[in-house]
């Protein structure tokens, strides 16, 4: 309803390992960097 607060939970539906060899080491490094940045922002 308008004005009511709600909480939305977003869950991952897959992981990088689900894509096998298509996930390159560069992609893994980029993902790790992004995860670290998000964690830093959440802790700030």
C-alpha atoms as a printed R data frame, in Angstrom:
   type eleno elety resid chain resno      x       y       z
1  ATOM     1    CA   UNK     A     1  0.000   0.000   0.000
2  ATOM     2    CA   UNK     A     2  1.208   3.550  -0.609
3  ATOM     3    CA   UNK     A     3  3.183   4.874   2.318
4  ATOM     4    CA   UNK     A     4  3.789   1.437   3.827
5  ATOM     5    CA   UNK     A     5  7.358   0.285   4.257
6  ATOM     6    CA   UNK     A     6  8.481  -2.956   2.674
7  ATOM     7    CA   UNK     A     7 11.657  -4.983   2.650
8  ATOM     8    CA   UNK     A     8 12.839  -6.665  -0.519
9  ATOM     9    CA   UNK     A     9 15.389  -9.444  -0.365
10 ATOM    10    CA   UNK     A    10 17.414 -10.092  -3.502
11 ATOM    11    CA   UNK     A    11 18.960 -13.544  -3.705
12 ATOM    12    CA   UNK     A    12 21.436 -14.815  -6.262
13 ATOM    13    CA   UNK     A    13 19.982 -17.440  -8.577
14 ATOM    14    CA   UNK     A    14 23.353 -18.700  -9.780
15 ATOM    15    CA   UNK     A    15 27.054 -18.388  -9.068
16 ATOM    16    CA   UNK     A    16 30.038 -17.892 -11.342
17 ATOM    17    CA   UNK     A    17 30.990 -21.554 -10.904
18 ATOM    18    CA   UNK     A    18 27.728 -22.522 -12.617
19 ATOM    19    CA   UNK     A    19 29.203 -21.207 -15.889
20 ATOM    20    CA   UNK     A    20 32.283 -23.433 -15.867
21 ATOM    21    CA   UNK     A    21 35.117 -22.469 -18.204
22 ATOM    22    CA   UNK     A    22 33.200 -19.458 -19.537
23 ATOM    23    CA   UNK     A    23 34.207 -17.576 -16.373
24 ATOM    24    CA   UNK     A    24 37.707 -16.289 -17.010
25 ATOM    25    CA   UNK     A    25 40.269 -15.449 -14.330
26 ATOM    26    CA   UNK     A    26 39.866 -11.779 -15.292
27 ATOM    27    CA   UNK     A    27 36.138 -11.967 -14.674
28 ATOM    28    CA   UNK     A    28 36.706 -13.613 -11.293
29 ATOM    29    CA   UNK     A    29 39.130 -10.829 -10.338
30 ATOM    30    CA   UNK     A    30 36.659  -8.160 -11.452
31 ATOM    31    CA   UNK     A    31 33.867  -9.816  -9.461
32 ATOM    32    CA   UNK     A    32 36.040 -10.004  -6.336
33 ATOM    33    CA   UNK     A    33 36.949  -6.324  -6.707
34 ATOM    34    CA   UNK     A    34 33.287  -5.380  -7.046
35 ATOM    35    CA   UNK     A    35 32.319  -7.471  -4.002
36 ATOM    36    CA   UNK     A    36 35.048  -5.779  -1.939
37 ATOM    37    CA   UNK     A    37 33.864  -2.328  -3.043
38 ATOM    38    CA   UNK     A    38 30.253  -3.114  -2.101
39 ATOM    39    CA   UNK     A    39 31.378  -4.387   1.301
40 ATOM    40    CA   UNK     A    40 33.408  -1.193   1.885
41 ATOM    41    CA   UNK     A    41 30.381   0.942   0.990
42 ATOM    42    CA   UNK     A    42 28.100  -1.029   3.293
43 ATOM    43    CA   UNK     A    43 30.528  -0.659   6.196
44 ATOM    44    CA   UNK     A    44 31.022   3.089   5.656
